[in-house]
Amino acid sequence: MIQWKQFFIRLLRLLLGLLLYAVGIVVTLNARIGYAPWDVFHVGFAKTTGISIGTASIIAGAVIGIVAVLLGEKLGLGTILNMVLIGVFLDLILRLSIIPQASNFVLGTIMLIIGLFIIALASYFYIGSAFGAGPRDSLMVALTRKTKLSVGVCRGTIELLAVLAGWMLGGMVGFGTILSAFAIGFCVQTTFKLLKFDAAEIQHETFVQTYKQFTKSKECQLSDAEGNNEPTICDQAKQ
């Protein structure tokens, strides 16, 4: 049965992670020395279609999530919220204009690195909630499983294609794009090490598993309300 307090703590952790992720993206965008690989595509897509960057992120995430499912991946609550909320938070932060833009290359480089560390911290909260990987990570895992190639090769190929497509659509490619591609791994590894966090130990919960826990929880509540004194699976769950 769902432990409601623990569930809501995990949910808050997930939401905080997604908000921080959006903040990190805006910081890297406002560095103005070249966007991170996926942001090159999101910005290019937004420019071409006339939609907001956040909406472009939502659409891209939804399409990628569908492809990942077709390739056999199971999505979680975190995957679905990732598709929607990062884009919503992204548009909100951009609209509020609370993060300044860099005025020169040096400041831009510093902002980009700060943004990458914010994204790394966001990943700590987001992954630690154990509600499922993001759609882009799910696609990477699916391709790794299907092609038998390494994770690095699959991730690199996906991001290279995202950069090429985004560049053709008008997204900004520059020094920051290259720096982001190489530095994000270092930022994540450093942040996780400082926080003593091992992402490999996290057992992610699929959306179906979350739904079944909610269903079981309701059944247990009904059983308690009816005064059923017989030992049940609900009693085992409470122990």
Phi, psi and chi 1 to 4 in degrees:
 res  aa     phi    psi   chi1   chi2   chi3   chi4
   1 MET       -  146.7 -175.3  174.4   69.7      -
   2 ILE   -64.0  130.4  -77.2 -175.1      -      -
   3 GLN   -86.8  103.3  -59.4  -64.9  -36.2      -
   4 TRP   -61.5  -40.3  -70.0  102.6      -      -
   5 LYS   -61.7  -46.7 -178.2  177.5  179.4 -179.5
   6 GLN   -64.5  -39.1 -177.7 -177.4   14.3      -
   7 PHE   -61.6  -46.2  176.0   82.9      -      -
   8 PHE   -71.1  -30.6  -76.8  116.2      -      -
   9 ILE   -65.0  -42.9  -70.6  174.2      -      -
  10 ARG   -63.0  -40.9  -71.1  172.0   57.9 -152.6
  11 LEU   -64.9  -42.4 -175.5   60.0      -      -
  12 LEU   -63.5  -37.9  -73.1  173.6      -      -
  13 ARG   -63.5  -41.9 -179.7  170.6 -177.3  159.2
  14 LEU   -62.1  -48.3  170.3   63.6      -      -
  15 LEU   -63.1  -40.1  -64.6  175.4      -      -
  16 LEU   -62.4  -42.2  175.6   59.3      -      -
  17 GLY   -62.0  -41.9      -      -      -      -
  18 LEU   -68.6  -37.5  -62.7 -179.5      -      -
  19 LEU   -64.7  -46.6  175.7   59.5      -      -
  20 LEU   -62.4  -36.1  -76.5  175.4      -      -
  21 TYR   -61.1  -44.2 -151.4  102.7      -      -
  22 ALA   -64.3  -40.7      -      -      -      -
  23 VAL   -60.2  -45.3  170.5      -      -      -
  24 GLY   -60.8  -40.1      -      -      -      -
  25 ILE   -63.0  -44.8  -69.7  175.0      -      -
  26 VAL   -63.6  -39.5  175.1      -      -      -
  27 VAL   -61.2  -43.0  172.6      -      -      -
  28 THR   -69.1  -34.6   61.4      -      -      -
  29 LEU   -65.3  -44.4  -70.0  175.5      -      -
  30 ASN   -75.6   -7.2  -73.2   -1.3      -      -
  31 ALA   -67.0  -29.2      -      -      -      -
  32 ARG    56.6   39.2  -60.1 -174.2   64.6   79.4
  33 ILE  -123.9   18.3   59.0  172.1      -      -
  34 GLY   119.0  130.5      -      -      -      -
  35 TYR   -81.5  157.3  -58.1  145.2      -      -
  36 ALA   -63.7  155.2      -      -      -      -
  37 PRO   -44.8  -55.2  -32.6   38.0      -      -
  38 TRP   -69.3  -30.9  -87.1  109.4      -      -
  39 ASP   -70.3  -28.2  -65.6  -32.3      -      -
  40 VAL   -58.9  -44.3  173.4      -      -      -
  41 PHE   -68.5  -45.8  175.9   74.6      -      -
  42 HIS   -60.4  -44.6  -64.3  151.7      -      -
  43 VAL   -67.1  -43.2  172.9      -      -      -
  44 GLY   -62.0  -42.6      -      -      -      -
  45 PHE   -63.2  -42.4 -178.1   32.1      -      -
  46 ALA   -64.2  -42.5      -      -      -      -
  47 LYS   -63.3  -41.5  -75.8 -176.0  176.3 -179.5
  48 THR   -69.5  -38.8  -58.4      -      -      -
  49 THR   -95.4  -14.8   57.8      -      -      -
  50 GLY    81.4   13.2      -      -      -      -
  51 ILE   -95.8  174.0   58.9  178.5      -      -
  52 SER   -77.2  161.7   68.5      -      -      -
  53 ILE   -63.7  -39.1  -61.7  174.4      -      -
  54 GLY   -62.6  -42.8      -      -      -      -
  55 THR   -64.7  -39.6  -58.2      -      -      -
  56 ALA   -60.7  -40.5      -      -      -      -
  57 SER   -64.6  -41.1  174.9      -      -      -
  58 ILE   -63.8  -47.4  -67.4  171.6      -      -
  59 ILE   -62.3  -45.6  -65.6  173.3      -      -
  60 ALA   -61.9  -43.4      -      -      -      -
  61 GLY   -62.8  -39.9      -      -      -      -
  62 ALA   -65.4  -45.0      -      -      -      -
  63 VAL   -63.4  -44.9  171.9      -      -      -
  64 ILE   -63.7  -39.6  -67.3  167.1      -      -
  65 GLY   -62.1  -41.4      -      -      -      -
  66 ILE   -63.3  -43.0  -68.3  171.4      -      -
  67 VAL   -62.1  -41.9  172.0      -      -      -
  68 ALA   -62.1  -40.8      -      -      -      -
  69 VAL   -63.8  -43.7  169.6      -      -      -
  70 LEU   -62.4  -26.6  -66.6  176.0      -      -
  71 LEU   -87.8    1.8  -69.6  174.5      -      -
  72 GLY   104.8    4.1      -      -      -      -
  73 GLU   -83.2  147.2  -72.8  -58.8  -58.0      -
  74 LYS  -102.5  131.0  -64.8  179.5  179.4  179.3
  75 LEU   -96.1  153.9  -52.8 -176.4      -      -
  76 GLY  -114.1  177.0      -      -      -      -
  77 LEU   -58.4  -38.7  177.2   63.1      -      -
  78 GLY   -63.4  -35.2      -      -      -      -
  79 THR   -63.2  -45.4  -46.0      -      -      -
  80 ILE   -67.4  -45.4  -62.7  170.8      -      -
  81 LEU   -66.1  -32.8  -67.8 -178.6      -      -
  82 ASN   -60.2  -43.9  178.5  -65.0      -      -
  83 MET   -58.1  -39.2  -67.2  178.2 -170.0      -
  84 VAL   -95.9  -52.4  178.3      -      -      -
  85 LEU   -72.1  -34.3  -68.4 -174.4      -      -
  86 ILE   -60.4  -42.5  -71.5 -178.5      -      -
  87 GLY   -64.2  -41.1      -      -      -      -
  88 VAL   -64.3  -48.5  171.8      -      -      -
  89 PHE   -62.3  -37.9  -69.9  147.4      -      -
  90 LEU   -61.1  -49.6 -167.1   57.0      -      -
  91 ASP   -63.3  -39.5  -80.9  -14.9      -      -
  92 LEU   -63.7  -46.4  177.8   60.9      -      -
  93 ILE   -66.4  -41.0  -63.5  168.5      -      -
  94 LEU   -64.5  -38.8  -72.7  170.4      -      -
  95 ARG   -68.0  -35.4 -169.3  174.5  -62.4  115.7
  96 LEU   -75.5  -20.6  -67.5  174.2      -      -
  97 SER    52.8   44.8  -60.7      -      -      -
  98 ILE   -90.2  -11.1   55.1  178.3      -      -
  99 ILE  -109.3  118.7  -62.0  175.7      -      -
 100 PRO   -68.4  159.8   27.8  -36.1      -      -
 101 GLN   -96.2  146.7  -65.1 -172.8   -1.7      -
 102 ALA   -68.9  141.3      -      -      -      -
 103 SER   -99.8   -9.5   57.2      -      -      -
 104 ASN  -153.4  172.6   56.4   66.1      -      -
 105 PHE   -65.2  -43.0  179.8   79.3      -      -
 106 VAL   -62.7  -47.7  174.0      -      -      -
 107 LEU   -63.4  -38.1 -178.7   58.1      -      -
 108 GLY   -62.7  -40.8      -      -      -      -
 109 THR   -64.2  -43.4  -58.7      -      -      -
 110 ILE   -62.5  -43.9  -65.6  172.5      -      -
 111 MET   -62.4  -39.9  -78.5 -173.6   63.9      -
 112 LEU   -62.8  -45.3 -178.5   66.6      -      -
 113 ILE   -64.4  -40.9  -66.0  173.1      -      -
 114 ILE   -61.3  -43.4  -69.3  173.8      -      -
 115 GLY   -60.6  -40.2      -      -      -      -
 116 LEU   -66.2  -36.6  -66.4  177.5      -      -
 117 PHE   -70.3  -33.4  -89.7  109.5      -      -
 118 ILE   -65.1  -41.3  -66.6  174.1      -      -
 119 ILE   -63.2  -38.7  -70.8  173.1      -      -
 120 ALA   -63.9  -43.1      -      -      -      -
 121 LEU   -64.5  -39.3 -179.2   61.1      -      -
 122 ALA   -60.2  -40.1      -      -      -      -
 123 SER   -63.2  -35.6  -60.7      -      -      -
 124 TYR   -60.4  -47.8  161.2   73.1      -      -
 125 PHE   -69.5  -43.7  -74.7  108.1      -      -
 126 TYR   -66.6  -50.2  164.2   62.0      -      -
 127 ILE   -67.1  -38.2  -65.2  173.7      -      -
 128 GLY   -64.5  -19.0      -      -      -      -
 129 SER   -71.1  -21.2   71.1      -      -      -
 130 ALA    62.8   30.9      -      -      -      -
 131 PHE   -96.1    9.6  -84.0  119.4      -      -
 132 GLY   115.5  151.3      -      -      -      -
 133 ALA   -74.4  159.2      -      -      -      -
 134 GLY   -69.3  163.3      -      -      -      -
 135 PRO   -59.8  -38.5   19.5  -31.9      -      -
 136 ARG   -69.7  -39.0  -67.0  158.6 -173.5   79.8
 137 ASP   -66.9  -37.5  -68.7  -29.2      -      -
 138 SER   -63.4  -40.1  -64.0      -      -      -
 139 LEU   -63.9  -41.9  177.3   60.9      -      -
 140 MET   -60.1  -45.1  175.7 -172.8   67.0      -
 141 VAL   -64.0  -42.3  171.3      -      -      -
 142 ALA   -62.8  -44.4      -      -      -      -
 143 LEU   -67.2  -36.8  -70.5  177.5      -      -
 144 THR   -61.5  -42.9  -59.7      -      -      -
 145 ARG   -69.0  -39.7  179.0  168.2   47.3   79.5
 146 LYS   -75.1  -41.1  -70.0  -69.7 -174.6  179.7
 147 THR   -91.3  -16.4   63.8      -      -      -
 148 LYS    67.4   12.3  -52.1  -58.9 -179.4 -176.5
 149 LEU   -84.3  167.3  -64.1  173.1      -      -
 150 SER   -70.7  160.1   68.9      -      -      -
 151 VAL   -60.5  -41.9  171.7      -      -      -
 152 GLY   -60.4  -43.3      -      -      -      -
 153 VAL   -64.6  -45.2  170.0      -      -      -
 154 CYS   -65.8  -44.5  -70.4      -      -      -
 155 ARG   -65.2  -43.5  176.2  162.8 -175.6  161.7
 156 GLY   -61.8  -40.6      -      -      -      -
 157 THR   -65.4  -44.6  -59.0      -      -      -
 158 ILE   -60.9  -46.2  -68.3  171.4      -      -
 159 GLU   -71.1  -32.9  -64.3 -157.8   -9.3      -
 160 LEU   -64.3  -43.3  177.1   59.9      -      -
 161 LEU   -64.5  -38.0  -68.2  174.0      -      -
 162 ALA   -63.6  -41.9      -      -      -      -
 163 VAL   -64.6  -46.4  168.5      -      -      -
 164 LEU   -61.8  -46.0  -70.4  175.3      -      -
 165 ALA   -64.2  -43.8      -      -      -      -
 166 GLY   -65.2  -40.3      -      -      -      -
 167 TRP   -62.7  -42.2  175.2   67.2      -      -
 168 MET   -64.9  -26.4  -67.0  176.2   66.2      -
 169 LEU   -90.5   -3.3  -67.9  171.8      -      -
 170 GLY   108.2    9.3      -      -      -      -
 171 GLY   -72.6  151.7      -      -      -      -
 172 MET   -80.0  119.5 -178.7 -170.0  -65.4      -
 173 VAL  -111.8  130.8  177.0      -      -      -
 174 GLY  -162.2 -161.1      -      -      -      -
 175 PHE   -57.4  -37.5  172.6   73.5      -      -
 176 GLY   -62.6  -30.6      -      -      -      -
 177 THR   -65.0  -46.1  -52.1      -      -      -
 178 ILE   -67.1  -44.1  -60.7  172.7      -      -
 179 LEU   -61.6  -41.8 -179.2   58.9      -      -
 180 SER   -62.0  -44.8  -63.7      -      -      -
 181 ALA   -60.3  -38.4      -      -      -      -
 182 PHE   -90.0  -31.8  -75.7   98.3      -      -
 183 ALA   -86.9  -23.2      -      -      -      -
 184 ILE   -60.9  -38.7 -175.0   60.6      -      -
 185 GLY   -62.1  -42.8      -      -      -      -
 186 PHE   -64.2  -42.9  169.7   77.9      -      -
 187 CYS   -63.1  -43.9  -65.8      -      -      -
 188 VAL   -65.7  -46.9  169.8      -      -      -
 189 GLN   -61.3  -43.7 -177.5  176.8  -12.8      -
 190 THR   -64.4  -45.2  -58.6      -      -      -
 191 THR   -63.3  -45.7  -58.8      -      -      -
 192 PHE   -64.1  -37.6  -75.7   10.4      -      -
 193 LYS   -66.6  -42.9 -174.1  175.3 -178.9  179.3
 194 LEU   -63.7  -36.0  -71.5  173.1      -      -
 195 LEU   -90.3    1.3  -64.5  172.0      -      -
 196 LYS    53.6   50.3  -62.1  179.5  179.8  179.7
 197 PHE  -115.9  126.6  176.7   67.6      -      -
 198 ASP  -112.2  105.2 -174.2   -3.9      -      -
 199 ALA   -63.8  -26.3      -      -      -      -
 200 ALA   -68.4  -19.7      -      -      -      -
 201 GLU   -84.1  -10.3  -66.2 -179.1   -8.5      -
 202 ILE   -77.0  126.2  -58.2  -62.5      -      -
 203 GLN   -98.6  102.5  -62.4  -65.6  -39.5      -
 204 HIS   -72.5  143.9  -76.1  -73.9      -      -
 205 GLU   -98.3  128.0 -178.2  178.3  -73.4      -
 206 THR   -78.2  164.6   66.5      -      -      -
 207 PHE   -61.6  -38.2 -174.4   79.4      -      -
 208 VAL   -63.5  -42.7  173.3      -      -      -
 209 GLN   -63.0  -41.9  -70.6  172.6  -34.6      -
 210 THR   -61.7  -43.8  -56.6      -      -      -
 211 TYR   -62.7  -42.6  173.3   76.4      -      -
 212 LYS   -64.5  -36.1  -73.9 -177.5  177.1  179.2
 213 GLN   -66.1  -39.3  -72.1 -170.5   67.2      -
 214 PHE   -62.9  -43.5  -91.2  108.3      -      -
 215 THR   -62.9  -45.4  -56.3      -      -      -
 216 LYS   -63.7  -38.2 -173.9 -175.2  -62.6 -177.6
 217 SER   -62.6  -42.0  178.6      -      -      -
 218 LYS   -65.2  -39.1  -70.3  179.7  179.7  179.0
 219 GLU   -63.1  -39.7  -69.0  175.5   -7.8      -
 220 CYS   -66.9  -39.3  -67.8      -      -      -
 221 GLN   -64.2  -39.7  -70.8  174.2   -2.2      -
 222 LEU   -66.3  -39.7  -72.4  174.0      -      -
 223 SER   -63.9  -41.9  177.2      -      -      -
 224 ASP   -66.0  -38.5  -69.8  -18.0      -      -
 225 ALA   -67.1  -30.9      -      -      -      -
 226 GLU   -83.2   -5.3  -67.8  170.3   -2.3      -
 227 GLY    75.8   30.9      -      -      -      -
 228 ASN   -72.9  115.8 -176.6    4.7      -      -
 229 ASN   -95.9   -1.8  -63.6  -40.5      -      -
 230 GLU   -73.7  142.1  -65.1  -63.7  -35.9      -
 231 PRO   -60.8  132.1  -21.3   32.5      -      -
 232 THR  -134.0  176.4   65.5      -      -      -
 233 ILE   -63.3  -25.1 -168.6  172.2      -      -
 234 CYS   -65.4  -39.1  -59.1      -      -      -
 235 ASP   -64.6  -38.8  -61.6  -45.2      -      -
 236 GLN   -63.9  -39.3  -62.9  174.4   10.0      -
 237 ALA   -66.9  -30.2      -      -      -      -
 238 LYS   -78.4  -20.3  -66.4  174.5 -175.9  175.8
 239 GLN   -75.9      -  -66.2  176.1   -4.5      -
